[in-house]
Every structure is written in structure tokens, then in C-alpha cells.
Amino acid sequence: MKKLNLSLVSIIVAILIIASAGAVIFFGVADYSDSYSKNRVDDIRETVLGYVAQCYALEGAYPPDLNYLEQNYGLQLNEDKYIYHYEMFATNILPDVQVFAIERASD
């Protein structure tokens, strides 16, 4: 039986280490991307709620809809990337505000 060439073993080990590191990086970036997207939606919701609270503080009533905030308070909504749900029960009860990311199928 021949002895394995030490340089061949070194090359195989190096390839395995590089492949493992690449897999860890790939899955780490994918996980970070998912986490970033979730945090972004939460940040947008908090921003909208800040505008809602500002309107309540200045006017004594919550805004009737998000268009009111856009027209009177300068709120900018990105409706190409997000769906905004705004449901008001009464002018003195905090409205339900939800933000959803629009997930596009890649071509």
C-alpha cells in the first residue's frame, strides 16, 4: 500500500475548510437578511405610530387614516415595498397599525 502524499491530504483538508467557511458565511448572510427585513418592518411601524401620536398630541384626536398623516404631517409611505394596515376604532383610542413587507418572486 502506498503512503498518501502529504501535500494531497493538505489540499483536500484546505478545500474542505474553505467549503465549510463558505457555507457558514452563506447561511449567516441569509439569516441576517431575514432578521434585517423583520427589523425594518418593525421600525417602519414604530415611525408610523410616532406620527399617529404626534397628531393626537397636537389635535386631541387620532388621524382618520394614513393619507391624513401624509398630507398634514409629512409622513412618507413606500407602498411599492410595504402594505400598511390602519384601523381606527374611535378618535380617542389608539388605532391598530400594522406593516407588512411585500415579497416579490425573483425572476
Secondary structure as UniProt FT lines:
FT   HELIX           6..59
FT   HELIX           66..73
FT   TURN            79..81
FT   STRAND          82..87
FT   TURN            91..92
FT   STRAND          96..101
//
